[in-house]
Amino acid sequence: MIRTMIADDDGLVRLALADILDDAPGIAVAAQAADGREAVQRATAQRLDVVLMDVRMPRMDGIEATRHLIALPEPPKVIMLTTFDLDQYVYDGLAAGAVGFLLKDTDPAEIIRAVEVVADGQAMLHPHAARRLVEHHHHTAGGASAAARTRVERLTPRETDVLRLLAGGASNAEIATGLGMRESTVKAHVSRILAALEVDNRVQAALCARDAGVTR
C-alpha cells in the first residue's frame, strides 16, 4: 500500500485529491496538511511514501517543507503541485529534492499514475511542462554549467546516452526501448549516473544534464 499525504492550504483541493487517491487500488491517503509546517510534523510522526505538496502555503511554503522532508531518515517522495504561473517556485522545489510536479488540473488518472511512478523510484516529469520549466530557468544556473560539465565527463558514453533520454523525461522502460537494453540494466546505469553527478534523484540529474549542455 502506498501511503500518501496531501499538503495544500485549499481544503477543496485536499478533498478532491483525497477522493481521487482513495479510490485507487494500492493507494491510501494517510495524512493531510494545511501548510508546510503541519506537513513536516505529520511526516515526522509517521511513515509516508509519497507527498503531494502545494508550492504556496502559509507558515511554511512547499519548497521549505520539501527540504525538511528530504532530510528525514526515511524521506517520502515529494511531488510539487502547481500552475504554470508558478514555474520559478517549482524549479526551486525540484532543486530542493522533489521528484516531479503536477499541474493542479491534471487528469485524475495521471495523478494516480504519478503517485505510483514516484513510489517506484522514478521521476514524474510532465511531458511538456517539465521541458518548458527547465529551459525557462536554465539561465539561473550561471556558473553551475562548468561544474555540471565536469561531473558529466565522469560518465561513460553509454551512461551519457541514458542521461540524455532521462533528461528528456523518459521512463526506465522508454530508455530501455530506445537504447535496446533491459530495464534492469537501465536502473543500474541510472544509479551510477546519480552517484557520478552527486545528485539525489532523476530530476536533479536532468537539471545537471541541461546545465552541462547534454540535451542541446
N, C-alpha and C positions, 0 to 999 in steps of 0.2 A: 504494500500500500504506500503510495506517495503522499507524504504528509505536507500540506501546503499552508501558507499563511498569506492573507491578503492585507496589504498595508495601504490605506487610502483614506484621506480625510473626508471624502464624499460617501456618506452612508449608502446612497443608492447604488453607487459603483460597487461598493463592497458586496451589497446584497445580490446584484446582478452576477458578479463574478463567482460568488459562493454558489448560486443556483447552477451556474454552468459547470463548475468543477465537481460539485456534489453529485451531479447526475452522471458523471463519467466513471466507468468501472476502473477500479485501481487507484482512484484519487480521493483523498479526504481533506476537507478544509479543517485543519486542526486549530487554527487561531486566526483572529482578525485584529487589526490595529488601526487607530485613527490618526496616528502620527509616527514619525520616525523613532522617537524615544520609546513609545509603547511597543513598537515593533522589536526594538533591541531587547527590551525587558522580556517580552514573550518568547523570543528566540533563545534567550539565555536560560529560560526556565524549562524549556522542553526541546526535544529533538525535532527539527524540521528539515525537510528535503528541499523544498522549493518555496521561494518567497516572491510574490508579485508585488513590486514596490513602486508606488507613485513617486514622482520626482519632487513635486512641490507640496509640502505639508508643514503644518505649524510645529513649533517647539524644536523639531529636528527634521531636516529635509531628507529625501530619499537617498541622496548621494552620501551624506554623512552617515546615515543609518547603514548603508551598504558597507562602508569602511569598517564599522563596528561589527557587522555580521561576519564579514570575511575574516576578521581577526579571532573569531571564536574557535575553540579546539576542534569542533566538528561543524564547520560552516555550511549553511544551506546554500544552494544555488540561487542567485538573485536575477530576476527578470525585471527590468525597468518598465514602467507604464508611462506612456507619454502621448503627446500630439506633436505634429510636425513643428509647431512654433516653439517647441522646447528642445530643439536639436542640440544646442550647446550644453544643456544640462545632461542630456543623455550621454553625450560624449564623455563628460566628466564621470558619469555613473559607470560607464564601461571601463574607463581607466581605473576606477576605484575597485573594480573586481566583479561587476555584474557580468553575466554570461550572455546577455542579449537584451532585447527590448521588444515590446509590443505596442502598437497603437491602441488606444482605448476603444476604437470602433472595430477592432479585429474580429473576424468571424469566430463564433464560439468554437467551432471545430478546430480552428487554428490555435486558439488559446489552449485547448486541451492538448493538442499536439506539441505545443511549445513546452508545456509542463513536462510531458513525457520525454521529450528530446533532451531537455537540460537535466532532468533527473538521471538520464542515461549517460551523462557526462559530456554532452555535446553543446555547442552554442546554438542559440536561436536568433539568427540574423534575418530580419525582414528582408526579402529578396532585393527590393529596390531601395527602400529607405535606408538600409544599412550602408549601401554604396554611396548614396547621396550624403549621408551623415558624415562618413569618414572623409570623403573628398572635400566636403564643405569646410571641414575643420583641419584639413591637412596642413594649412598654413600656420596653425598654432604649434606645430611640432618644433619649428625653428631649428635650433642646434641639435635636436634629438636625431636628425636624419643621419649624421655621421656615425653616431653611436649605434643606430639601428643597422646601418650597413656593416659595421664591424661585427655585430652579432650574427647577421645573416650569412656572412662569409664563413662562419663555423660550420654551416650546413653542407652536406653532400649535394651533388646535383639532383639526385632523386628526392631528397628531403626538400630542396628548393621547389621542385615541381609540386610536391604535396602542399607546401606553404602557399604557393601561388593560387591553387584551387581553393584551399581553406580560406584565404583572404577574400575570395570571391563569394564566400558564403556557402560553399559546397559541404554537404554532409560527408561522413566517412564512406557511406555507401556510394555516393556520387563520385568521390575521389577514386575509390576502388574501380569503379566502372571506367572512369576517364583515363586512368593510368594502367589499367589491366592488372590490378593487384587483388589480393584477398583483403577483405575488410579488416581482418586481424592484423595484417601487415601494415595497413594504413594506421591503425590505432597505435602500433609500435612506433611508426615514424612520427606521429603526432606527439607522442610522449617525449621522444628525443628532441623534437623541434622546440617544445615548450622549455625543456631544460637548457638547450643551447641558447635560446633567446632570452632566458632569465625572466620568463613571464609565467603567470599563474593559470591562464586559460586561453582558449582559442580566440576569443575576441581581442585580447591584448596581443596575441601573435599576429592577428590580422592587421592591427594598428601598426605594429612594428614593421610588417611587410610593406605597408603603404609608405611609412616614413623612409624605408630603405629603397623605395622605388621598384620593388619586386614585381608589382602588379601593373606597372605602366606599360 
